Amino acid sequence: MNLTEVEYTRNLDATLRQMAETGLLLSSMAPEQPPKPNVMTIGWGNVGILWGRPVFTVYVRPSRFTFGCIEASDEFVVSVPTEQMRDVCMEAGSLSGRDVDKFARLGLTALEAAKVGAPLIAECVRHYECRVIHCNDVVDAEIDPAARADFYPEGNLHRIYYGQILRVTEKE
């Protein structure tokens, strides 16, 4: 597969639209031996500039298997699925990497990334390779009460990972 390195702003509007509509795929490496690729669906995130660097911000709950993967490696990849991968996004968001090899179950192909240990997903059209440069937790006492009621009725508040975008590639 031919991937071309592009500026992080290229097709950023399409990436954000896809995140809002069907979600993006966040991949990481499970810290077990041998390491195995893991994937989850994300529908929350942001791209911007922090400390003069391009950053992809993602939100992961401590209860998720991906949380331990990112904590162990400080790396992740955000991949943009095709429109035809809507079912893959739905299923990736409903399974746990603790219980199942989601790459195998979903028919995804892990590709080696150039800048991080987390894999690219061959079936996706764009990839953001990220290294964590900061993280913080959503603070219960500081959250809007309506958002707290809607999104955190049982707690389990997200950790926010700020991933410096080291490389972006697209299918040619």
C-alpha positions in Angstrom: 0.0 0.0 0.0 1.3 3.4 -0.9 1.1 6.0 1.8 2.0 9.7 1.3 3.2 11.9 4.1 1.0 15.0 4.3 0.6 18.1 6.4 -1.5 17.5 9.5 -4.0 20.1 8.2 -4.7 18.4 4.9 -8.2 17.0 4.9 -8.6 17.9 8.6 -12.2 19.0 8.0 -12.9 15.5 6.7 -11.2 13.9 9.7 -13.3 15.9 12.1 -16.5 15.4 10.2 -15.8 11.6 10.2 -15.2 11.7 14.0 -18.6 13.4 14.6 -20.5 11.1 12.2 -19.2 7.5 12.6 -16.0 7.8 14.8 -12.3 7.4 14.2 -10.2 4.4 15.1 -7.6 4.8 17.9 -4.9 2.2 17.8 -2.3 1.3 20.5 -0.1 -1.6 21.4 -1.1 -3.8 24.4 1.9 -4.1 26.7 1.7 -7.9 27.0 4.3 -10.3 25.6 4.3 -10.5 22.7 2.7 -7.1 22.2 -0.5 -7.1 20.3 -2.3 -4.3 18.4 -5.5 -2.9 19.9 -8.1 -0.6 18.5 -11.1 1.3 19.9 -13.5 3.8 18.4 -13.4 7.5 19.4 -16.1 10.1 18.9 -14.5 12.8 21.0 -11.3 14.6 20.1 -9.7 17.8 18.9 -6.8 18.9 16.7 -5.0 22.1 17.4 -1.7 23.8 18.4 -0.2 23.4 21.9 3.2 24.7 22.9 3.9 25.4 19.2 3.2 21.8 18.1 0.3 20.2 16.3 -1.6 18.1 18.7 -4.4 15.5 18.5 -6.4 15.4 21.8 -8.2 12.1 22.6 -10.3 11.0 25.5 -10.0 7.6 27.1 -11.8 6.2 30.1 -9.7 4.4 32.8 -12.0 1.4 32.5 -11.0 0.8 28.8 -8.3 -1.6 27.8 -6.8 1.1 25.6 -6.1 3.2 28.7 -3.5 0.8 30.0 -2.0 0.5 26.5 -1.5 4.3 26.2 -0.3 4.6 29.8 2.4 2.0 29.1 3.6 3.4 25.8 2.7 7.1 25.6 1.8 6.6 22.0 -1.2 6.1 19.8 -2.4 6.4 16.2 -5.7 7.9 15.1 -6.8 6.4 11.8 -9.7 7.6 9.6 -11.9 4.8 8.4 -13.7 4.7 5.1 -17.4 5.3 4.9 -17.8 1.5 4.3 -16.2 0.8 7.7 -19.2 2.1 9.7 -19.9 -1.4 11.1 -16.3 -1.8 12.0 -16.4 1.4 14.0 -19.6 0.3 15.8 -18.2 -3.1 16.7 -14.7 -1.8 17.7 -16.5 0.5 20.2 -18.5 -2.4 21.7 -15.8 -5.0 22.3 -12.9 -5.0 24.8 -9.3 -5.7 23.8 -9.1 -7.6 27.2 -11.5 -10.2 25.8 -10.9 -10.4 22.1 -8.2 -9.6 19.5 -10.2 -6.8 17.8 -7.8 -6.6 14.8 -8.4 -10.3 14.0 -12.2 -10.1 14.8 -12.7 -7.1 12.7 -10.5 -8.1 9.8 -8.1 -5.2 10.3 -4.5 -5.2 9.1 -1.9 -3.7 11.3 0.9 -1.8 9.6 4.1 -0.6 11.1 4.1 3.2 11.8 7.2 5.2 11.1 7.3 7.3 14.3 5.5 5.3 17.0 5.1 1.7 18.1 1.3 1.8 17.7 0.1 0.4 14.4 -1.6 2.1 11.4 -4.7 0.4 10.1 -4.3 -0.6 6.4 -8.0 -0.3 5.6 -8.1 3.3 6.7 -7.5 6.4 4.5 -5.5 8.7 6.9 -3.3 8.2 9.9 -2.1 10.5 12.7 0.9 9.1 14.5 1.0 10.7 18.0 3.3 10.7 21.1 1.7 11.8 24.4 3.2 15.1 25.6 0.7 15.7 28.4 -2.4 14.2 30.0 -4.9 15.2 32.6 -8.1 13.9 34.0 -11.6 15.4 33.6 -12.3 16.9 37.1 -15.6 15.9 38.5 -16.1 19.1 40.5 -15.4 21.2 37.4 -17.6 19.6 34.9 -20.9 21.1 33.8 -23.7 19.4 35.8 -25.7 18.6 32.6 -22.7 17.0 31.0 -22.0 15.1 34.2 -25.5 13.7 34.2 -25.5 12.9 30.5 -22.0 11.4 30.0 -20.8 10.3 33.5 -23.8 9.0 35.5 -21.6 6.4 37.1 -18.3 8.3 37.2 -15.5 6.8 35.1 -14.4 10.2 33.9 -12.0 10.4 30.9 -8.3 11.0 30.9 -7.4 13.5 28.2 -4.3 12.6 26.2 -2.5 15.4 24.2 -0.6 13.6 21.4 1.9 15.5 19.4 1.3 14.7 15.8 4.6 13.4 14.6 3.5 12.2 11.1 0.3 12.1 9.0 -0.1 9.8 6.0 -2.8 9.3 3.5 -3.5 6.6 0.9 -2.5 7.8 -2.5 
